[in-house]
Amino acid sequence: MQKRLVTGIVAGAAFIGLLLLGGYWYGGLIALLALIGYNEYLRMNHLKHSVTVMLAGLAGLVCLIGPSLGLEWGSWLTLERLIWVLMFLLLSVTVISKNKVTLDQAALVLIGVVYIGLGFAYMIVTRMMEPHGLFWTLLIFLCIWSTDSGAYFTGRAIGKHPLWPAISPNKTVEGALGGVVISIIVAVCFHFGRPDLVSLGQAVVLGAVIAVVGQLGDLIQSAYKRVKGIKDTGTLLPGHGGVLDRVDSWLIVFPFLHLFSLLPH
């Protein structure tokens, strides 16, 4: 417990510090986390033996994150084309390798690159939104973290009905609802702080959406780890597991808010 607490405080302070600095400090941190997360994903899916697949996925990851850091690939490389080209390359590898690289492996890499690449890319995009990127990024992160805390404490206090025992036996319906309520309260506090940036109605919607989608992101990671028979995706953070263990909600929430136009552009 002490190791977990110390790790959480140190890592959390460093993350918040770079988030407040913004720019390439924060962007560089997020890009580094994406690379570590990609490595964890390859390892837990036993894909590191195939150098070709690993490099193709890495190239796709860089291309997805690059534009959020200001790198220009040209107007012709749209997101749709990038994903299709990556799929084409991975499927071609199955042919060239004479099925030593299987279709299942190619599909896993494609899913991983989209899941990790877009998730981290939109974290950077949100922070870079001028002139209020810090406001929106803090709102999202604080709603995510308050959802986790609210769900945990509410579940321990009054939780009786399992939410999804086959996937995450400790989560309860009461805890999940408590997380939603706390997230909405946090978002509404942002409204009172800057009513010119977020209306009361928008704050309520954002708080609820972030809580629900974030908890679904957590369950997605739990389901995946259960299938793979592992407790943690990595060992980078003592007492906390790997990068993907810590960012499961983030990877779903940030793209969701942007792709469904729930944040200003």
N, C-alpha and C positions, 0 to 999 in steps of 0.2 A: 504493500500500500504506500509506504514512504517513497519507494522508487517511482511509483506511478505518479504520486503527487509532485515530486521534484521535477520529473520529466515534463509533466503537464504545465507547470509554472514556467519553467525555462523556455520550452518550445512555444508556449502561448505568448509569452512576453516578446520573444524574438519575432514571431509572426505578426503580432500587432504593431510592433515597431516598424517593420518593413512595410506593412500595410499603410501606416500613417505617412511614411516617406513617399510611397507611391512610385511612379515612374518605373525606371528599369530596375530599381531595387526590388520592388514588389513583383514586377514582371519576371525578373530573373529567378526569384524564389519560386514562383508558380511554375515556371518552365522546368526548374530543377526537380520539383515535386512530381511533375508529369513524367519526367524521364525515370525517376525512381519507381513511380507507380507502374509504369510500363514494364520495367524490369521485374517487378513483383508479379505482374499479370502473366508474363511469359514463364516465369519460374513455376507458379502454381498450376499452370496448364501444361507444363513439361514441353515447352516450345523452344527452349534455348539451344537445343541441339541442332536446329536448322538455322544456319547462319543467313541463308537467303531470305527465308520468311521473316526472321528477326530484323534484318536490315530493311526489307520492304515496309514492314510495319513502322519502323523507326522513321523512315523517310516520310511516310504518311502522317505520323505524329508531328514531325517538324513542320510539314506543310500546313497542318491544321492550326498549329499554335503560332507559327511565324507571323501572319498578318496582324495578330493582336499585339505583337511587339514592334510593329511598324515595318516589317519586311514585306516587300512587294514581289509577288510572283507573276504579275501581269494580269490584266483583266480577263484573259482567256481561261485562267485556271479558277473557275468558279467552284464552289463547294460541291455542286452536283458532279462536275467533271472530275474533281479530285477523288471523290469516293468511288466513282466508276473506274477510273484509271487504277486505283489501288486494288479494287476487286479484280480487274483484268490481270494485273501483275501477279496477284496471289493465285488466281486460277491457272495462270500460265505456268507458275512454278510447279503445280501438281502434275502438269504434262511433262515439263522438262525433267523433273525428278523421277518420272515414271511411277508416280503415286507413292514415292517414299514420303513426300509431303502430301498428306491426305486432304480431301475436300473439307473434312471436319476441322482440321488444323488451320486451313486457310480462312474458314469462316470465323473461327475463334479469334484470329489475329485481326480480321476486319472489324468485328464487333468491339474488340478491345481498343483499337485505335480510335473508333468513333466515340466510344464511351469515355475514354480517358482524354482524348485530344480535344473534343468539343467542350467537355466539362471544364477542363482547365483553361481553355482559350476564352470562354465566356467569363471566367473569373477575372482575367486580365482586362477584357473588353469593358466590364462593368467598372472597374477601378479607373480606367482611362476615359470614361465618359466625362466630358467637360461641360460645365465647370463643377459639377456636383457628383463626380464619381465616388468620392470618399463617402458621401452621405448615403448613396444607394448601396455601396458595398457593405458599410457598417450595418445598415438596416437589415440586409439579407443575412449576414453572418450572425448578428445578434438574435434574429428571429430563429435561425437554425439552432444555435446553441441554447437559447431559452426553451425551444421545443424539447430538446434532449433532456434538459434539467427538469422542466415541468413534467414531462412524461415519467421520468424516473421517480421523482418525489411523490407525484400524485399516485403512481402505480404502487409504490411502497405503502402509502398511507391508506388508500381505499380500493386498490386494485383487487378485483375478484374474478373478472371474466377474462380468460385468455384471449389475446387478440389473434394470434396465429401460431398456436403451439407447435405445429409441425415444423415451423421454420425458426421461430424465436420464442421459446417457451416462457421466458421471463416477462414478455411484454403483455400488457393488459389493455382492454378497451378503455377503461377509466383513465389509465395512464396516457393513452393516445389522445383522448379528448382533453385531458389536462394540458398536454403539450400544445394543442391547438389554441386553447384559451390563453395561455401564457404568451404564445407567439403573437396573437392578435393584440394583447395588451402592450407588448413591446413595440409593435408597429404603430399603434395609436400614440404612444409616447413620441415617436418620431414625427407624427403629424402635429402634435402640440408644439414640438420644438421648431419645426419648419412647415407651417401650414401652407406656405406659398409653393412648396415642392411636392407635397403629398396631401391630398384631401383625406378627410376622415373615412369616406367610403372606400377610397383606394387603399388606405392603410389597413382597413379591416379585411379587404379581399387579399392583399399581399400577405398579411399575417396568416390567414387561413390557408392560402395556397402553399406558402413556404412550409408550413407545418405539415400539411397532408403529403405534399410531394416529397418533402425531406424524409418523413418517416417511411414512405414507400421506397425511397432510395436506400435507406438503412436496411429494410427488409430484403431488397434485391441482393445486397451484398451478403446478408445472412443466409439467404437461400443458396447463393452461389457457393459460399464456403461450406455449407452443409453437404452439398453435392460432392464437393472436392474432398470432404473429410478433414478439413483443416480448421484450426481455431482462429489463426491470424494470417494475414496475407504476407507479413514480413516481421522483421525484428528491429527495425530502425529505431523505434521509440520504446525504450524499456518500460514495460508495464502497459503499453498502449498498442503494441503490435506494429504493423507497417503503415505506409502512407495511405494505401487504399482503405485500411480500417478506419482511418480518421476522417477521410473526405467522402465517404459513401453518399452522404446527403448532399454535399456540395456539388458533386458531379452530375446530379440530376436536377437540383434546384436552379442553378445558374442558367443552363441552356433552356430549361422550361420557361423561365420568366422572359427570356429574350425571344425565343422562337414563337411564343404566344403573345408577344407584344404587351406584356404586363409592366414593362419599364419604359420610361421615355427614351427617345432616340434623338 
